[in-house]
């Protein structure tokens, strides 16, 4: 799918708008499946070498046969990694993908370790019981042997995890910067499109009788026609709190809404200046009242933001902030809302 901007053609790829001749997020992360397989093999070899050096499980009693057992444990490690990948992909619905950003990769790798470490420990315990207990009776399957194996494998996983984290840190940072750059470009395109919509609506309104301001709290079934087409939504709404107080909001001038105790602060532009009004209400009420406006999204449990008024997205060390126009305020984006903010930008530009 392509989206035209001026004389340039912008392509939507992997959920992000990719300008021509630019590197995609997939390319930044590089090689994908091949890198993952290499990582798993190197990690398994590292664990086997660590076992060969420290010789737990009575390996020193087997002399040269110890290498056969180590090779078997290495194969069990590869099998465990394969099973864990299948669990993540088909059971937990977390496929190997670089489209969801750096945070997704880090969380998936952590989840991989949490599943794989006890699994490979169990497989090694079973191997100790069936293949190594004849010469070393202490290898008989037991809870103590399982926790011993789990502790050893967890230590190896922690050590190799530090190595990979250091090795791929620069790659993660580069990918994070690339993702932020693409999101900022996409946000600019979205804002341009929203400005075009507002201008078109303004011109249409000049040819027909001006509509009365619509209360945002009216039932959804009464505005079903408006929710279908964003261009037809009224640009001015009246927000009501839990008391008789109301605040009139011109949607294009709305900056953000902040929850403060039992009240909300509504920040918007009036005559080029930032003003704020307070209503006795919750941010959840405001979110429901403004749900027909896709550009207004929750970025944090305390903030709703108008993406049309976001000057720039700032991302650093896995955190994200939204720099707001006109007031130089930076709103935090919580981890639980980060995916929603990104998806809203992608969805609106694709739409």
C-alpha positions as CSV (number, residue, x, y, z in Angstrom):
1,X,0.0,0.0,0.0
2,X,1.3,3.5,-0.8
3,X,0.4,6.9,0.6
4,X,1.2,10.0,-1.5
5,X,2.8,13.0,0.0
6,X,3.4,15.8,-2.5
7,X,5.4,14.4,-5.4
8,X,7.0,11.7,-3.3
9,X,5.5,8.3,-2.9
10,X,5.7,6.8,0.6
11,X,5.4,3.0,1.1
12,X,3.9,1.3,4.0
13,X,6.0,-1.7,4.9
14,X,5.9,-3.9,8.1
15,X,3.4,-1.5,9.6
16,X,5.7,1.6,9.3
17,X,5.8,4.2,6.6
18,X,9.1,3.8,4.7
19,X,10.4,6.6,2.6
20,X,12.2,5.5,-0.6
21,X,15.8,4.5,-0.4
22,X,15.7,4.2,3.4
23,X,16.6,1.2,5.4
24,X,13.7,-0.7,7.0
25,X,13.5,-1.7,10.7
26,X,13.9,-5.3,9.6
27,X,17.1,-4.5,7.8
28,X,18.4,-2.5,10.8
29,X,18.0,-5.5,13.0
30,X,19.5,-7.7,10.3
31,X,19.2,-11.3,9.2
32,X,16.5,-12.2,11.6
33,X,16.1,-16.0,11.7
34,X,19.8,-16.6,10.9
35,X,20.9,-14.5,13.8
36,X,18.5,-16.2,16.1
37,X,19.8,-19.7,15.2
38,X,23.4,-18.6,15.5
39,X,22.6,-17.1,19.0
40,X,21.0,-20.3,20.2
41,X,23.9,-22.5,18.9
42,X,26.6,-20.3,20.4
43,X,24.7,-20.1,23.7
44,X,24.4,-23.9,23.8
45,X,28.1,-24.4,23.0
46,X,29.0,-21.9,25.8
47,X,26.9,-23.9,28.3
48,X,28.5,-27.2,27.2
49,X,32.0,-25.7,27.6
50,X,31.1,-24.4,31.0
51,X,30.0,-27.9,32.1
52,X,33.2,-29.3,30.6
53,X,35.3,-27.0,32.8
54,X,33.5,-27.3,36.1
55,X,32.4,-31.0,35.6
56,X,29.2,-31.1,37.6
57,X,26.9,-34.2,37.7
58,X,29.9,-36.5,38.3
59,X,31.2,-35.9,34.8
60,X,34.8,-36.4,36.0
61,X,34.1,-40.0,36.7
62,X,33.4,-40.8,33.1
63,X,36.8,-39.7,31.8
64,X,36.7,-39.6,27.9
65,X,33.0,-40.6,28.0
66,X,32.3,-37.3,29.6
67,X,32.5,-35.7,26.1
68,X,29.8,-38.0,24.8
69,X,27.5,-37.0,27.7
70,X,28.4,-33.3,27.1
71,X,27.5,-33.7,23.4
72,X,24.2,-35.3,24.3
73,X,23.4,-32.4,26.7
74,X,24.2,-30.0,23.9
75,X,21.7,-31.8,21.6
76,X,19.2,-31.6,24.4
77,X,19.9,-27.9,24.6
78,X,19.2,-27.4,20.9
79,X,16.0,-29.5,21.2
80,X,14.9,-27.4,24.2
81,X,15.5,-24.1,22.3
82,X,13.4,-25.4,19.3
83,X,10.5,-26.5,21.6
84,X,10.6,-23.1,23.4
85,X,10.5,-21.3,20.1
86,X,7.4,-23.3,19.1
87,X,5.8,-22.5,22.4
88,X,6.4,-18.8,22.0
89,X,5.2,-18.8,18.4
90,X,2.2,-21.1,18.4
91,X,1.0,-21.2,22.1
92,X,1.8,-17.7,23.4
93,X,1.4,-16.1,19.9
94,X,4.7,-14.2,20.1
95,X,6.4,-14.9,16.8
96,X,10.0,-14.0,16.1
97,X,9.5,-10.5,14.6
98,X,11.3,-7.2,14.6
99,X,8.3,-5.2,13.5
100,X,7.1,-4.5,17.0
101,X,10.1,-2.6,18.1
102,X,13.0,-3.1,20.5
103,X,10.9,-3.6,23.6
104,X,9.1,-6.5,22.0
105,X,12.4,-8.2,21.2
106,X,13.8,-7.7,24.7
107,X,10.5,-9.0,26.4
108,X,10.4,-12.0,24.0
109,X,14.1,-12.9,24.8
110,X,13.4,-12.7,28.5
111,X,10.3,-14.9,28.2
112,X,12.4,-17.3,26.1
113,X,14.9,-17.6,29.0
114,X,12.1,-18.1,31.5
115,X,10.7,-21.0,29.6
116,X,13.8,-22.5,28.2
117,X,15.9,-22.6,31.4
118,X,13.6,-24.9,33.4
119,X,12.8,-27.0,30.3
120,X,16.5,-27.8,29.5
121,X,17.1,-28.4,33.2
122,X,14.4,-31.0,33.2
123,X,15.7,-32.7,30.0
124,X,19.2,-32.8,31.5
125,X,17.9,-34.3,34.8
126,X,16.1,-37.0,32.8
127,X,19.3,-37.7,30.9
128,X,21.3,-37.9,34.1
129,X,18.7,-40.4,35.5
130,X,18.6,-42.7,32.5
131,X,22.2,-42.4,31.1
132,X,24.5,-41.4,33.9
133,X,23.1,-42.9,37.2
134,X,24.7,-46.3,36.6
135,X,28.2,-45.0,37.5
136,X,27.1,-42.1,39.6
137,X,24.1,-43.0,41.8
138,X,23.6,-39.4,42.8
139,X,22.2,-38.7,39.3
140,X,19.0,-40.5,40.1
141,X,16.0,-38.2,39.3
142,X,15.0,-36.1,42.4
143,X,13.9,-32.6,43.3
144,X,17.3,-31.8,44.7
145,X,18.9,-32.8,41.4
146,X,16.4,-30.7,39.4
147,X,17.1,-27.6,41.5
148,X,20.8,-28.2,41.3
149,X,20.6,-28.5,37.5
150,X,18.3,-25.5,37.3
151,X,20.8,-23.4,39.3
152,X,23.7,-24.3,37.1
153,X,21.8,-23.7,33.8
154,X,20.3,-20.5,35.1
155,X,23.8,-19.2,35.9
156,X,25.0,-20.2,32.4
157,X,22.0,-18.5,30.9
158,X,22.6,-15.3,32.9
159,X,26.3,-15.2,31.9
160,X,25.6,-15.8,28.2
161,X,22.7,-13.3,28.4
162,X,25.1,-10.6,29.6
163,X,27.4,-11.4,26.7
164,X,24.6,-11.1,24.1
165,X,23.2,-8.0,25.7
166,X,26.6,-6.3,25.4
167,X,27.2,-7.6,21.9
168,X,23.8,-6.5,20.5
169,X,23.4,-3.3,22.5
170,X,24.6,-1.1,19.7
171,X,22.2,-2.9,17.3
172,X,19.3,-2.5,19.6
173,X,20.1,1.2,20.0
174,X,20.4,1.7,16.3
175,X,17.1,-0.1,15.7
176,X,15.4,2.0,18.4
177,X,16.7,5.2,16.8
178,X,15.5,4.0,13.4
179,X,12.1,3.1,14.7
180,X,11.7,6.5,16.4
181,X,12.8,8.2,13.2
182,X,10.2,6.3,11.1
183,X,7.5,7.0,13.7
184,X,8.3,10.7,13.6
185,X,8.1,10.8,9.9
186,X,4.8,8.9,10.0
187,X,3.4,11.2,12.6
188,X,4.2,14.2,10.4
189,X,2.4,12.6,7.5
190,X,-0.5,11.9,9.8
191,X,-0.7,15.5,11.0
192,X,-0.5,16.7,7.4
193,X,-3.4,14.5,6.5
194,X,-5.4,15.6,9.5
195,X,-4.8,19.3,8.6
196,X,-6.0,18.5,5.1
197,X,-9.2,16.9,6.6
198,X,-9.8,19.9,8.8
199,X,-9.3,22.4,6.0
200,X,-11.7,20.4,3.8
201,X,-14.3,20.3,6.5
202,X,-13.9,24.0,7.2
203,X,-14.5,24.8,3.5
204,X,-17.6,22.5,3.5
205,X,-19.0,24.2,6.6
206,X,-18.8,27.5,4.9
207,X,-21.3,26.3,2.3
208,X,-23.8,25.0,4.7
209,X,-25.4,26.3,7.9
210,X,-23.1,26.0,10.9
211,X,-23.9,23.1,13.2
212,X,-24.5,23.7,16.9
213,X,-21.7,22.4,19.2
214,X,-22.4,18.7,20.0
215,X,-22.2,17.4,23.5
216,X,-19.5,14.7,23.6
217,X,-21.5,12.7,26.2
218,X,-24.5,12.0,23.9
219,X,-25.3,8.3,23.3
220,X,-23.1,6.6,20.8
221,X,-26.1,5.4,18.7
222,X,-27.1,9.0,18.1
223,X,-23.8,9.8,16.4
224,X,-23.2,6.5,14.5
225,X,-23.0,8.3,11.2
226,X,-20.3,10.7,12.5
227,X,-18.2,8.0,13.9
228,X,-17.9,6.3,10.6
229,X,-16.2,9.3,8.9
230,X,-13.7,11.4,10.9
231,X,-14.1,14.2,8.4
232,X,-17.7,14.7,9.4
233,X,-17.1,14.8,13.2
234,X,-17.8,18.2,14.7
235,X,-14.6,20.2,15.5
236,X,-16.1,21.6,18.7
237,X,-17.5,19.6,21.6
238,X,-18.7,20.3,25.0
239,X,-17.2,18.2,27.8
240,X,-19.3,17.7,30.9
241,X,-18.0,16.7,34.3
242,X,-19.8,15.1,37.3
243,X,-21.1,18.6,38.3
244,X,-23.0,21.2,36.2
245,X,-19.7,22.6,34.9
246,X,-18.8,22.2,31.3
247,X,-15.9,23.1,29.0
248,X,-16.0,23.8,25.3
249,X,-13.1,22.2,23.4
250,X,-12.1,22.9,19.9
251,X,-10.6,19.6,18.9
252,X,-7.8,20.8,16.6
253,X,-6.6,23.1,19.5
254,X,-6.7,20.5,22.2
255,X,-3.2,19.7,23.5
256,X,-3.7,17.1,26.2
257,X,-5.8,16.1,29.2
258,X,-4.2,15.4,32.6
259,X,-5.9,13.5,35.5
260,X,-5.3,15.2,38.8
261,X,-7.0,13.4,41.7
262,X,-10.8,13.6,41.2
263,X,-10.4,16.3,38.5
264,X,-9.0,16.6,35.0
265,X,-7.1,19.5,33.5
266,X,-7.9,20.2,29.9
267,X,-5.0,22.0,28.1
268,X,-5.9,23.8,24.8
269,X,-5.0,26.8,22.7
270,X,-7.0,30.0,22.9
271,X,-5.8,32.9,20.8
272,X,-2.4,31.3,20.5
273,X,-2.0,30.9,24.2
274,X,-2.1,27.7,26.3
275,X,-5.0,27.7,28.8
276,X,-6.2,24.9,31.1
277,X,-9.7,24.3,32.4
278,X,-10.6,21.9,35.3
279,X,-13.6,19.6,35.4
280,X,-14.6,17.2,38.2
281,X,-14.3,14.0,36.1
282,X,-12.0,11.1,35.4
283,X,-9.7,10.6,32.5
284,X,-11.7,7.5,31.7
285,X,-14.8,9.6,31.2
286,X,-12.9,12.0,28.9
287,X,-11.5,9.1,27.0
288,X,-15.0,7.7,26.4
289,X,-16.4,11.1,25.5
290,X,-13.7,11.7,22.9
291,X,-13.5,8.1,21.6
292,X,-14.9,9.3,18.2
293,X,-11.7,11.2,17.6
294,X,-8.9,8.7,16.7
295,X,-6.2,11.3,17.1
296,X,-6.9,11.5,20.8
297,X,-5.3,8.5,22.6
298,X,-4.3,7.5,26.0
299,X,-0.5,7.6,26.4
300,X,-0.4,7.1,30.2
301,X,-2.8,6.4,33.0
302,X,-2.8,10.1,33.8
303,X,-2.7,11.6,30.3
304,X,-4.7,11.7,27.1
305,X,-2.9,13.3,24.2
306,X,-3.9,14.8,20.9
307,X,-1.5,13.4,18.4
308,X,-2.1,16.3,16.1
309,X,-0.3,18.5,18.7
310,X,2.7,16.3,19.2
311,X,5.8,18.0,17.9
312,X,8.1,15.0,18.2
313,X,8.4,11.5,19.6
314,X,11.5,11.0,21.8
315,X,12.7,7.5,22.6
316,X,15.6,6.5,24.8
317,X,16.6,3.3,26.5
318,X,13.2,1.7,25.9
319,X,11.2,4.7,27.2
320,X,9.1,7.0,25.1
321,X,8.0,10.6,25.6
322,X,5.8,12.9,23.5
323,X,7.0,16.5,23.1
324,X,3.9,18.7,22.9
325,X,3.7,21.8,20.7
326,X,3.3,25.3,22.0
327,X,4.1,24.4,25.7
328,X,7.3,22.3,25.5
329,X,5.8,19.8,27.9
330,X,6.9,16.2,27.5
331,X,4.3,13.5,28.3
332,X,5.5,10.1,29.3
333,X,4.2,7.0,27.4
334,X,3.8,4.1,29.7
335,X,4.9,0.6,28.5
336,X,1.3,-0.6,28.6
337,X,0.2,2.2,26.3
338,X,3.2,2.4,24.0
339,X,1.9,-0.2,21.6
340,X,-1.5,1.6,21.4
341,X,0.2,4.9,20.5
342,X,2.3,3.3,17.8
343,X,-0.6,1.3,16.4
344,X,-2.8,4.4,16.3
345,X,-0.2,6.3,14.2
346,X,0.2,3.3,11.9
347,X,-3.5,2.6,11.6
348,X,-4.5,6.2,10.9
349,X,-1.8,6.7,8.2
350,X,-2.8,3.4,6.5
351,X,-6.4,4.5,6.7
